[in-house]
């Protein structure tokens, strides 16, 4: 949780965190500020102190102040026109000098500063190159993984969980509407035809999903997986837009929307066949469902998440499938990790797969997915079932949203 940050900063020898970028669709910034319409800002969080937010534009001052942080307007302190005049019009030099003045005022002209945020890499690189010359005693540190904010945000407080739970309600509402839309289609020569008379394609279904999410106040920044037939056999295939939905072919429907503006995500998957189910898909679905339910039933607090990856491999292996535990580059069978943490990023700690660390533990406050699957593109089929789970303060694992696991979507027409 956020209250762990100072302890983590101390253990890593980090004197301050510098977060750059917008106050929306920028997870590490939103973690401190919330979602607000500010296009560019700099946030400095010193060890043991509250964050300070520096804004570029007076037009965004009131928006930035909604963060309830100590908010300062850069042009009031160090006007850009004066800095540009001094740098002879070189913007990178002007911005670097202003950042140097910020660090000087905050007594950060030495030590280690962790840099993060979603922004243009070239912009930050240019400023950092200049800053390193201006502040030779300061080390600017980047994390490939396991950043301070990643570790702190692994556990959620009650407000964060409720926001994820609300996204879960929106998600299953959209899933329900999608199920009902498919059921309202007719089957002609094996293909689905929408009530409007047009062919039911992956593109048509996705357009409805985007509309429904928007109506319910959610964003869909990472797209939606709606993959049928052979595409369902590739875990991250988003689906081919022009594919016509066909009765009896498995559809992997993986939806992971977030609060509008880049807030908290939800993650949810079901696999469906419309109209009827081939025997081999039915068998695959029953096996995935069996493994999914077994994992949910066996969850225990304070267990390393990677133990459930090993358990998933064991369960699928016992059912006669190859797994990623046998071969990292496996193309068919069980080919990915069983789950991941969820929050302001759709994939975050705790991790269960190859990048999992010793601190990726299912402890109180974590929100994570359980998503076993089996994939056989050579046989034009794949199945995945996923729920989002919360380990609450009482030590109880609870699904944050629920929806039936039925494989078949009955068609009325």
C-alpha positions in Angstrom: 0.0 0.0 0.0 1.0 3.6 -0.3 1.9 3.7 3.3 4.7 1.2 2.5 6.5 3.5 0.1 8.8 5.3 2.5 10.0 2.0 3.9 10.6 0.6 0.4 12.5 3.8 -0.6 14.7 3.5 2.4 15.5 -0.1 1.7 16.4 0.7 -1.9 18.4 3.7 -1.0 16.1 6.0 -3.0 15.9 9.6 -1.8 13.0 10.6 -4.1 10.6 9.4 -6.8 10.2 11.6 -9.9 7.0 10.8 -11.8 6.4 12.5 -15.1 3.6 12.8 -17.6 -0.2 13.2 -17.6 -2.6 12.8 -14.7 -4.6 10.3 -16.7 -3.7 7.0 -18.5 -0.4 7.2 -16.5 -0.6 4.6 -13.7 2.3 5.7 -11.5 1.1 9.3 -11.6 -2.6 8.4 -11.0 -1.4 6.4 -8.0 -0.6 9.6 -6.3 -3.0 12.1 -7.9 -6.1 10.3 -9.1 -7.5 10.9 -12.6 -7.6 14.6 -13.7 -7.3 16.4 -17.0 -3.7 17.6 -16.8 -1.7 16.9 -19.9 1.8 17.2 -18.4 3.2 17.5 -14.8 6.1 16.5 -12.7 5.6 14.9 -9.3 8.3 14.6 -6.7 7.9 12.3 -3.7 10.8 12.7 -1.2 11.4 9.9 1.3 9.5 10.7 4.4 7.5 13.6 2.9 4.3 14.2 1.0 4.4 14.5 -2.8 4.7 17.9 -4.5 3.0 18.3 -7.9 4.4 20.8 -10.4 2.1 21.9 -13.3 3.1 23.4 -16.6 -0.1 25.2 -17.6 -2.2 27.7 -15.7 -5.1 26.4 -17.8 -4.8 23.2 -15.8 -4.1 24.6 -12.3 -7.6 24.0 -11.0 -7.6 20.4 -12.4 -4.3 19.7 -10.8 -5.4 21.1 -7.4 -8.2 18.5 -7.4 -5.4 16.0 -6.5 -5.4 17.6 -3.0 -1.6 17.6 -3.2 0.8 20.5 -2.7 0.5 22.0 -6.2 2.8 24.5 -7.8 2.7 26.2 -11.2 6.0 26.1 -12.9 5.5 29.3 -14.9 4.9 31.2 -11.7 8.2 30.0 -10.3 10.4 29.7 -13.4 8.7 31.2 -16.5 9.5 29.2 -19.6 10.0 32.3 -21.8 12.9 33.4 -19.6 14.4 30.0 -19.6 14.1 29.7 -23.4 15.7 33.1 -23.8 18.6 32.0 -21.6 19.0 28.7 -23.6 18.7 30.5 -26.9 15.5 28.7 -27.8 16.7 25.2 -26.9 13.6 23.6 -25.2 15.4 20.5 -23.8 18.0 22.7 -22.1 15.2 25.0 -20.7 13.2 22.1 -19.3 16.3 20.5 -17.8 17.3 23.8 -16.1 13.8 24.1 -14.6 14.0 20.5 -13.3 17.3 21.3 -11.9 15.8 24.3 -10.0 13.1 22.0 -8.7 15.6 19.5 -7.3 17.7 22.3 -5.9 14.7 23.8 -4.1 13.8 20.3 -2.7 17.4 19.8 -1.6 17.9 16.9 -4.1 21.1 17.9 -5.8 22.7 14.6 -4.7 21.6 11.1 -3.9 19.4 8.7 -5.9 16.2 9.6 -7.7 13.9 6.9 -9.2 12.3 8.0 -12.5 9.0 6.7 -13.7 5.8 7.7 -15.6 4.3 7.3 -19.1 5.7 9.9 -21.4 7.8 10.2 -24.6 11.0 8.3 -24.1 13.0 10.8 -26.2 11.7 13.7 -24.1 12.8 12.2 -20.8 16.1 11.0 -22.3 17.0 14.4 -23.5 16.2 16.1 -20.2 18.1 13.4 -18.2 21.2 13.7 -20.4 21.3 17.4 -19.6 20.4 17.0 -15.9 23.2 14.5 -15.4 25.7 17.2 -16.4 24.0 19.8 -14.2 23.7 17.5 -11.2 26.8 15.2 -11.3 26.2 14.0 -7.7 22.7 12.8 -8.5 22.0 9.3 -9.8 18.8 8.9 -11.8 17.6 5.3 -11.3 15.2 3.3 -13.4 13.6 -0.1 -12.7 13.0 -2.8 -15.3 10.6 -4.5 -12.9 9.9 -4.5 -9.2 9.8 -0.7 -9.0 8.9 1.0 -5.7 5.4 1.8 -6.8 4.9 -1.7 -8.2 5.8 -3.2 -4.9 3.8 -0.7 -2.8 0.7 -1.1 -5.0 0.6 -4.9 -4.9 -1.7 -4.6 -1.9 -4.8 -2.5 -2.1 -6.7 -0.5 0.5 -10.5 -0.7 0.8 -11.1 2.2 -1.5 -9.0 0.7 -4.2 -10.8 -2.6 -3.9 -14.2 -1.1 -4.1 -13.2 0.7 -7.3 -12.0 -2.6 -8.8 -15.2 -4.3 -7.6 -17.3 -1.6 -9.3 -15.4 -2.2 -12.5 -16.2 -5.9 -12.1 -19.9 -5.1 -12.0 -19.6 -3.1 -15.2 -17.6 -5.9 -16.8 -20.1 -8.6 -16.1 -22.9 -6.4 -17.3 -21.1 -6.0 -20.6 -20.4 -9.8 -20.7 -24.1 -10.4 -20.1 -25.1 -8.1 -22.9 -22.7 -9.8 -25.2 -24.1 -13.2 -24.2 -27.6 -12.0 -24.9 -26.7 -10.4 -28.2 -25.1 -13.7 -29.5 -28.2 -15.6 -28.3 -30.4 -13.2 -30.3 -28.7 -14.0 -33.5 -29.9 -16.5 -36.1 -27.8 -19.3 -37.5 -27.9 -19.5 -41.3 -25.7 -22.1 -43.1 -23.7 -22.3 -39.9 -23.0 -18.6 -39.6 -24.5 -16.1 -37.1 -26.7 -13.3 -38.4 -27.4 -10.4 -36.2 -31.1 -9.3 -35.5 -30.3 -6.3 -37.8 -29.7 -8.8 -40.7 -26.0 -8.1 -41.0 -23.4 -10.8 -40.6 -22.2 -11.2 -37.0 -18.5 -10.6 -37.2 -15.8 -10.2 -34.5 -15.7 -6.5 -35.5 -19.5 -6.1 -35.0 -19.4 -7.7 -31.5 -16.4 -5.6 -30.5 -18.1 -2.4 -31.6 -21.0 -3.2 -29.3 -18.6 -4.0 -26.4 -16.9 -0.6 -26.8 -20.2 1.2 -26.9 -21.6 -0.6 -23.8 -18.4 0.1 -21.9 -18.5 3.7 -22.8 -22.2 3.9 -21.8 -21.3 2.5 -18.4 -18.4 4.9 -17.8 -15.4 2.6 -18.6 -12.5 2.7 -21.0 -11.1 -0.1 -23.1 -7.4 1.0 -23.7 -5.9 -2.4 -24.1 -8.6 -3.7 -26.6 -10.7 -6.9 -26.0 -9.9 -10.5 -26.9 -12.7 -12.0 -28.8 -11.1 -14.8 -30.7 -12.9 -17.6 -32.5 -11.7 -21.0 -33.9 -8.0 -21.1 -34.6 -7.5 -17.6 -33.1 -8.8 -19.0 -29.8 -5.8 -21.3 -29.8 -3.5 -18.3 -29.4 -3.8 -16.8 -25.8 -3.2 -13.2 -26.8 -4.9 -13.2 -30.2 -7.4 -10.3 -30.2 -9.4 -12.0 -32.9 -9.6 -11.3 -36.6 -12.1 -8.4 -37.2 -13.6 -9.8 -40.4 -14.2 -13.3 -39.0 -17.8 -14.3 -39.2 -19.0 -16.0 -36.0 -19.8 -19.6 -36.7 -21.9 -22.0 -34.6 -20.0 -24.6 -32.7 -16.6 -22.8 -32.9 -15.0 -21.9 -29.5 -14.8 -18.2 -28.7 -12.4 -17.0 -26.1 -13.8 -13.7 -24.7 -11.2 -11.9 -22.5 -12.3 -8.4 -21.4 -10.1 -6.1 -19.3 -11.6 -2.6 -19.1 -10.7 0.2 -16.7 -12.2 3.3 -15.1 -12.4 6.1 -17.6 -9.1 8.1 -17.8 -6.8 5.2 -16.9 -8.0 4.1 -13.5 -8.4 0.6 -12.0 -8.8 -2.4 -14.2 -10.8 -5.6 -14.1 -10.0 -8.8 -15.9 -12.4 -11.6 -16.8 -12.6 -14.4 -19.3 -15.2 -16.9 -20.5 -15.2 -19.4 -23.4 -18.4 -19.9 -25.4 -19.7 -21.9 -28.3 -22.9 -20.5 -30.0 -25.7 -23.0 -30.7 -23.9 -26.2 -30.2 -20.6 -27.6 -28.8 -18.2 -30.2 -30.5 -17.3 -33.0 -28.2 -13.5 -32.2 -28.1 -14.3 -28.5 -27.2 -16.6 -29.8 -24.5 -13.9 -32.0 -23.0 -11.3 -29.2 -23.1 -13.7 -26.8 -21.4 -14.5 -29.3 -18.7 -10.8 -29.8 -18.0 -10.1 -26.1 -17.8 -13.1 -25.5 -15.6 -12.0 -28.4 -13.3 -8.5 -26.9 -13.0 -9.9 -23.4 -12.4 -12.2 -24.5 -9.7 -9.5 -26.7 -8.0 -7.1 -23.7 -7.9 -9.8 -21.4 -6.4 -10.6 -24.0 -3.8 -6.9 -24.6 -2.9 -5.9 -20.9 -2.5 -4.2 -20.2 0.8 -3.0 -16.9 2.2 0.7 -16.2 2.4 1.5 -18.7 -0.4 4.0 -17.7 -3.1 1.9 -17.2 -6.2 4.3 -19.2 -8.3 3.3 -22.4 -6.4 -0.1 -22.2 -8.1 1.6 -22.0 -11.5 3.4 -25.3 -10.6 0.1 -26.7 -9.4 -1.6 -25.7 -12.6 1.1 -27.5 -14.6 0.7 -30.6 -12.5 -3.1 -30.7 -12.9 -3.0 -30.2 -16.7 -0.1 -32.7 -17.0 -2.2 -35.3 -15.1 -5.0 -34.7 -17.7 -2.5 -35.5 -20.5 -1.5 -32.0 -21.7 1.9 -30.6 -22.1 2.6 -27.4 -20.1 4.9 -24.5 -20.0 6.7 -26.1 -17.0 7.9 -28.8 -19.5 9.0 -26.3 -22.2 9.1 -22.5 -21.9 8.5 -22.0 -25.7 5.6 -24.5 -25.8 3.1 -23.7 -28.6 0.2 -26.0 -27.7 -1.2 -27.1 -24.3 -1.0 -24.9 -21.2 1.3 -22.1 -22.5 1.2 -19.2 -20.0 1.2 -18.3 -16.4 -1.9 -18.9 -14.2 -2.5 -15.3 -13.1 -1.2 -11.9 -12.2 -2.0 -8.9 -10.0 -4.4 -6.3 -11.0 -4.8 -2.6 -10.3 -3.9 0.6 -12.1 -2.1 -1.7 -14.5 -3.8 -4.7 -16.1 -0.7 -6.8 -15.3 1.1 -6.1 -12.1 2.4 -7.8 -8.9 2.0 -10.4 -7.7 3.2 -12.5 -10.6 3.0 -16.2 -10.9 5.2 -17.0 -13.9 8.8 -16.9 -14.9 9.4 -13.3 -13.6 7.8 -14.0 -10.2 10.0 -13.0 -7.2 10.0 -14.2 -3.6 7.8 -11.3 -2.6 5.1 -12.3 -5.1 3.0 -13.7 -2.3 -0.8 -14.0 -1.9 -1.1 -11.8 1.2 -4.0 -9.8 2.5 -4.9 -6.9 0.2 -3.8 -8.5 -3.1 -6.1 -8.5 -6.1 -5.2 -11.1 -8.8 -6.5 -13.2 -11.6 -6.8 -17.0 -11.8 -6.9 -17.9 -15.5 -5.9 -21.4 -16.6 -6.3 -22.3 -20.3 -5.6 -24.9 -22.9 -4.7 -24.0 -26.5 -4.6 -26.1 -29.7 -4.5 -23.8 -32.8 -3.7 -26.8 -34.9 -7.1 -28.2 -33.9 -8.8 -24.7 -34.2 -9.7 -24.4 -30.6 -8.7 -22.9 -27.3 -10.3 -22.5 -23.9 -9.7 -20.1 -21.0 -11.6 -19.3 -17.8 -10.7 -16.3 -15.7 -11.9 -14.7 -12.5 -10.5 -11.8 -10.5 -10.0 -12.6 -6.8 -9.3 -10.5 -3.7 -7.7 -11.7 -0.4 -9.6 -9.6 2.1 -8.4 -8.4 5.5 -10.2 -11.4 7.2 -8.0 -13.8 5.1 -10.9 -14.8 2.9 -10.5 -15.1 -0.9 -13.5 -13.6 -2.7 -14.3 -13.3 -6.4 -15.0 -9.6 -7.1 -17.6 -10.4 -9.8 -19.4 -13.6 -10.9 -20.9 -14.9 -14.0 -21.9 -18.5 -15.1 -19.3 -20.8 -16.5 -21.7 -22.2 -19.2 -20.0 -23.1 -22.4 -23.0 -23.0 -24.8 -24.8 -19.8 -25.8 -28.3 -21.0 -26.8 -29.7 -19.3 -29.9 -33.3 -18.2 -30.0 -33.6 -17.7 -33.7 
